Amino acid sequence: MDRAATGRAGESLVAALLEERGFSILERNARVGRLELDVIAKRGTLLVFVEVRTRTSDLYGGAEETIDVAKQQRIRRAAAGWVKANPAYRRCRMRFDAAGVLLMRGKEPVVDYYPDAF
């Protein structure tokens, strides 16, 4: 599986997890200028922006550990731009979550989900 396919597989698992938890998926891979938001979900008045990191090995630590301060700032900027372009969601409470997905050949996928990660 190539890198893009691996990322899409991880995002699909996270989207399914959110739907199981009562969220509606508004968008996946939403572009805001040159920035991208992996998953945008809503439940009630809560709007969640999820950064998904998918790996095929756990040799170098968890995928979620790669979401540094600079990446967090880019996600926040993208979320603000997305809400500005989608005014129906301006009154929603926003939350930034992270998910680390481990896809190892021959094993069940593992999703570590971190609500309110940053």
N, C-alpha and C positions, 0 to 999 in steps of 0.2 A: 504494500500500500504506500503510495507516495505521500509526501508531507501534507498537501492540500486535502487529500482524502482522509488522512488521519485526523486532521483538524475538524473536518466536517462530521466525521463519526463521533468525535468527542462532543461537539456542539449538539448533535442529535440526541445523545444520551442525556446531556444536561437539560435540553428542552423537554424531553420526556419526563425527567425527574420533576421539573417545575410544573408540568401539566398534572402530574400525579398529586402534587401539593396544592392544586387549585388555581394555578396561574394560567392566564392566557398568554400565548406567545404572540407578541405584536410584530416583531421583526427578528431576523437572523442576518448577521453580516451587514448591518446597516451602515451605509457610507455617509460620513459627514465631512465633506471636503476630502482631504487625504487621510482622514482618520476612519477607523472602523470600530463598530460596537458588535461584539459577538452575538449576544442574545439580549433582547429587550422583552421583558415580561410584565404583566400587570395582574394584580389581584386586589379588588376593591379600589381604594385610592392609593395603593402602593405601586410605584413604578420601580422595577428592578433592572439594573444594567449589570450583566454578568460577563466577566472576562473569563474565558475558558482556555486552559492550557492543557494540551494533550501530548502525552509521551508514550513511547512504545517500550521504554525501559526505565527502571527505577535506579539505575547505577549512579546517577548524578543528583539525587534528591527529588523531591516532589515538584511537579510542574508549577504549582501555585507559588513556589518560592521565587520564580522568575519575574513576578510582577513587582517591579521596583517602583520607587517614588516617581520617577519620570513617566513610567507607563501609567501609573495611577492618575497623574495630572493630565495626560493625554485623554484618558477615558473620561475624566470629569469634564474636560473641555468639549469632547465629542458629545457627551450627554446633554450639556447645556445647549449646544448647537441643535441637537435632535429635538429637544423640547421646544426651542424657539421656532423650529420649522413645523412642529406639530402642536399648535397652541391648545388643542383640546386637553392636553395632559399637563398644562402649566400649574394646575392646582394640586397635582398629585405629590405625595411625599416620595422622595427619591432615595434609593438605597443602592449601594455598590457592593456586589457580591463577587466572589471568585470561586472557580471550580478547577480542580486538578483531576484529569482523567488519565488513567493508566490502561493502555491497551497492549497486553502482552499475548503473543501468539500461543494458542492452546489453553489460555486461562480466561476466566470471566473478567469482563471489564470492571475496574474499580473507579468509583467517582467519589472524590472528597469534595464536599460542598461547604463553603464558608460564607454564611450570610453576614452582611454588614462588615465585609473584609477591610474596607478602607473608606 
